[in-house]
Amino acid sequence: MIGLLLGALAILSLALTLWQWLETRCFPLHRRIADPDFAPALTLLKPLKGGDAEMQACLRSWLRQEYPGKVQILFGVSCPDEPAASIVRTLLAEAPGRDVELMVCPQRLGANAKASTLAQLSNRARHPIWVVSDADVHVPPDFLSSLVAPLKDPDVGLVNAFYALDPAPTLAMRWEAIGVNADFWGSVLQSLRLAPQRFALGAAFAVRQIHVEQTGGFATLKDVLADDFVLGRSVADQNVRIALCPVVATCREEPQGWAAVWRHQVRWARTIRVCSPYPYAASLASNATLWPLLWALSDPRWIVWAGAAACLGVRLATAWDSEARLILSTKHWRSLWLVPVKDLLQATLWALAFLGDRVEWRGERFRVLPNGELLPCNPPTLGAPYTASEDPPREDTQPTGL
């Protein structure tokens, strides 16, 4: 009986894997959709923290956009001596005459530092289209033109872009990259086959100012873990559509080891579990390494082992093809052996998502409440930087331009 159940789960995981792969084959990835007659004025909001050589290259890619419309760029840091501030000052010297400003955003409105910075940056935004992007995102020169193109349709309120992880400099990051480059974007397309999109992808998205303001602004996300998910859901509730841009952004990070990558993966797993608990619980059924392996271990017959091997072969082939389409390269075949490793460790992450509620984000530890809110684990101490559990700074404190 157990063998039959595991066999059924193996076949189900194979079917779900093939379905996800077919969705990636049908999506017009990397197709340029820029409309030369549509270039609305926009404001780019970039909350920054930390700083490394990768950040400098990523920020420079935004300054070099070939966008025919007006672009206001607002970089936000929490304090003047933030390493990112020095990087921005260097880049400003390279782009004289551009509408770019470095702002100090000192208010810590809540546990989510990113949302706090966005709330303060948005007070200086002058244009009706807002583009929000993380600090580690690198984009091609025509990215903005394609990202805003779907907004020509008044029924579209927000536009996301898929993202890829750059070729990883460490084994741990290469393992993490498989989850994004081979699986994540396909799972998004698979979910859209079942229901309209009601979330944003946080790496880079464009949204109409009016829709953000009707949600109460970025300040309403000050204590939320999945700020992009909640914002997308709030925009979708305004009877507008969320669209996908086929042009891909790239996330670049400095080298990280297994401990840092694992903490990130645990946070991501618990974030998805909070946002979509039932779909995430069901996602274990699509693990196309776990179930065939358990099926083979439960039955020594050669036909079972052959079936399990066939499932694994399909899994490797589809993962390789999906990642190749996203990153426009085939060099990742050397680390194809990490695909089943990723799947087995993913089962552990799936369990940890339900067995705990602690996450680490930007060097801080939080407890994730059932409603998705963040609660700082460390109580405030005298003289420490502001945290969500302390009294906020004065309301008349304004961002300071540098």
N, C-alpha and C positions, 0 to 999 in steps of 0.2 A: 504493500500500500504506500509506504514512504517513497519507494522507488518510482511509483507511478506519479505521485504528487510532484516529486522533484523533476521528473521528466516533463511533466506538463509545464512547470515553471521555467524549465530550460527552453522549451519551445515558445512559450509566451515571451520570454526575454529576447529570443531571436527575432520574433515577429515585431516587437516594439523597436528593436535596433534597426531592422530593415525599414520600418515605417519612418523612423527619425532620419535615416540616411536618405530616403526618397524625398523627404521634405527639403533637405539641404540641396539636393540635386535640382529641385524645381525652383528654388528661390534665385532671383537674378543678382547674385552677389557680385559686388564690385562694379555694377553697371552705373555709369554716370547719368544723373537725372537732372542736372542743373538746367534751369530755365533762364535764358539770357534776358528775358523781359520781366523777370521777377527777382528783385534784389532789395528787399526791404531793409531799412536801417535796423541794426541790431546791437545789443550790448552783450559782450562776453563776460561772464562772471567766473573768476578762477580763485577759489579758496586754496591757500598754500600753507604747507607746514613742512619743516625740515628743509632739505636741499642737497642735491648731489649733481654730478655731471649729467645724468640722465634727465633730471628735471630741466636743466638749462636747454638741452636739445628739444625737449617736448614743448616748453614755452616758446622757444624760437619758432617752432613750426606754426604756432598760432599767429605770430607777428608777421609771418610771410604768406598769409592767405591771399590768394588772388580772387578777391571778392569785389564786385563792382559797386556795391552799395556802401553806405556809411557803417563803420564798425567802431564801437567804443569798447575798449578793453579795460576791465577793472581787476587788478590783482589784489587779493586781500591776505594780510598776515595779522597775527594776533599781537605782535609787538615789533618795534623797529629793529631789534637785533636778531630777529628770526633769520636763520641762514637763507631762506628763500628770498628775503628782502634784498640781500646782497646780489643774488642771481638776477633779480628783476632789474635792479639798478644798472647792472652791466648790460642787460638787453635793451634797456631804454636808450642807452648811449648809442646802440646800433640802429635804432629806429627813430631818429629825430623827425618831428612833425606828425607822428602818428598820435591818434587820440587814445593814449594809454596812460593809466594812472595806477600808482602803487598806493594802497590805502592800509593804514593801521586800523584794525577793527578790534578794539579792546574789550568790548562787552562779551561776557560769557553768559548767554541767555539761558543755557541749560546744559544737559549732558552731551548733546551732539554739537561739538565745536564747529563742524563744517556748516551746519544749519545756522549757527550763530553768525558766522562770517558771511554767509550768503544773505542773511537778513539785513546786515549792515551795508553790504555792497549794493544790494538792490535799491537802497535809498538814494544812491547816486546815479542809477540807471536812467538814461535819457530816451531810450528807444523802445518801441512796443514789442519787439521780439527779444527774448532773453535766451542766450545759449549758456548752459551750465556744463562745466567739464572739470574732471579731476586733474590734479597737478601732474600726474604721470602719464598723460595721454598725448601721444604724438599723432599728427594728422597730415594727410597729403595736402598740397596747396589748394586744391579745389574743394576741400571738404565742406566748408561753410555753404558754398553754392548749392551743393547737393543736399545738405542737411535741411536747409530751409525750404527747398523746392516744394515738398508736399504741403506746406502751409499756404500755398496759393489757393488751395481748396479751403473755403471758410469753415467747412465741417471738421477740419483737422485742427486739433488744439495743441498737440505735442508730437514731436518726431524724435525717435531714438536712432541710435546707430549701433550696430554690432561692434565688438572690439576683440582683438586678438592679443595674446601675450607674446611679447617679443621673444625671439630665440633665446632660451634660458641659459645663463652663464653657469648655473649649478645644477646638479642632478635633482635636487629637491624642487627647484623652480621648473625644471623640465617636466617632472611629474605633475606639478600643478598646472602647467600649460596644457597638458592633454585634456584636463577637465574642461578648460575654457575653449581651446581651439578645436577639439574633436567632438565635444559633447554639448557644451552649454548652448551654443547658438542653434544647434539642431533641436534641443529640447524646447527652446523658446518657440521655434516654428511649429513644432509638434503641438504645443499647447494652444497656439493660435488657430490650429485646425479645429479645435474643440470649442473655442470661445474667443470673442474679440479681446484685444489686448487691453489690460487695465493696470498697467504698471510701466514705469520708466526704467531704462537701463542707465545707470548712473555715470558711466564713463563719459558720455557726451550726449546731450539732448537739447533740442530747441523747443521753447514753449512760449505761448503768447502771454504777455504781461498780465492781461486782464484775467486770464484763468488762474494764474498764481495768486493774484490779489483776491479773487473770489473765494479762494480756499483759506484766506486769512494771512497769506504771505509765508515766507520761509520761517518766520518765527514760530509758526504752529508746529514745526518739525523739530523744535529745540530739544526735545527729550525722546525722540524716536530713533531707533536703530536703523531701520530700513527707510531712510528719508526719501529715496528715489521711488520706492514701491508705493509709499503712502501718497506722495505727490501725484504720481501717475493715476492712482485710484481716484484721488480727489478731482483731477482734471476730467477723467472719464465720466465721473458722476455729473458733469455739467453738460451732458448730452453732446459731446464732441468725440471724434475718433482719435486714437493714437496710432501713428504711422511708423513704419520702419524705413530707414534710409539704407540702401544697399551698399553704400561706401563704408569701408571698414576703418576704424581707428585702431591704434596700436598702443598698448600699455607697456611702458618701459620702467623697470625698477633696478636699483642697485642689487648686486648679488646677495642672496639670502640663503641661510642654511635650513636644515630640516625643522628645527624648533620654531623659527619664525614663520615658515611656510605652513607648518601644522597648525599653529595658533590662528593664522589667517583662514585656513580651511575650516576649522572648528567654528570660528565666528560666522563664516559664510553659511555653513550648514545650519547653525542655530537661527540665523537670519531668515533663511528660506523656510525653515520649520515654523517660525512665528508667523510669517506672511501667508503661507499656504500649507497649513498642517496636514490636511487630508491628501492633497496631491503629492506632498513630499513623502508622506507615509507610504503611498502607493508606488513611489518611484523605485523602491527596492526591487520591484518585480521586473524592472528593465535592466537589471545588472546581468549582462550577458557573459560574464566570467564566473560569478558566484554560483549561479544555479546549474549550469552545465558541469562545473567542477563537483558540486555536491551530488549531482546525479551520477556521475562516473564513479565517485567514491562509494556510492550506495549499492552499486551493481557491478560485479567483476566481468560481466559478459563483454566480449569484444565489440558487439554491435552498439552497446551503450557508450563505450569509450570512443568508438568511431563517430557516433552522433555528437558527443560532447566536443570532440576535436573539431568537427565541422562547425559547430556553433562558435567555438573560439576563433576559427579561421575567418568566419564572416565578421565577427567582432573586430578583428585586427584589420581586415580589408576596409571595412566601412569607416573605422576610426582614422585610418591613414588617408582615405580619400576626402573625408570631411575636413580634416586639418589642412590638407594640401589645398583645398579650395579656399579656405579662409586666409591662409598666410601666403598663398601663391608661391609655394615652394614644396619640393619633395625631399629635402635633405633630412627631414625628421624620421625617415625610415630607420635610421641607426638606433633610435630609442623606442622603436615599436614594442620592444619587450616590456616597456613600462606600462603599456595599456592594461594587461591583466593585473599588474601590481596596483595600478590606480584603482581598478574596479574592486579589488579585495579590500584595499584601504578605505575605499568609499563606503563599503558596508560598515566598517568601524565608525566612520564619521557619521553615517546615518544613525547608528545607535547612540552615539554621543550627543547628537542633536536633541534627542528625546530624554537623555539621562542627565542633562545638566542645563544650567541657565546662565553660566558665566562666560563672558567674552572679553578679549583684550583688543582695544582699538586705539590707535595713535598713542601707544604707550600707557594707556589708562585701562583699568579693569572695571567692568560693569556687570551688574546682574540684569538680565533681560526679563522683564515682567511678562505675564501671559498676553497682555495687550500690545506687546511690542515696544514698550517704553524702556528706557535705560535708567538704571539706578546705580550711581557710583558706589563702588565697594569700599573705598577708603573715606572715612569721615574727614571733614575739613579740619585743618590745623591752623593755628594762629600764624598769620603772615604767608600762608600758602596761596598760590594762584586760585582764582575763583573757580568753584565747581558748582554743579547744579544744586547741591544741598545748601549753599550759602546764599545770603542775600545778594541780589544782582547789583551791579553798579547803577549809578544814577541814570534815570531814563533820558536825561538831556545830554548824556555822553554821545558824541557823534564820531564817526570814522574820521581819521586824520589822514589827509593826503601827504605823501612824501615827495 
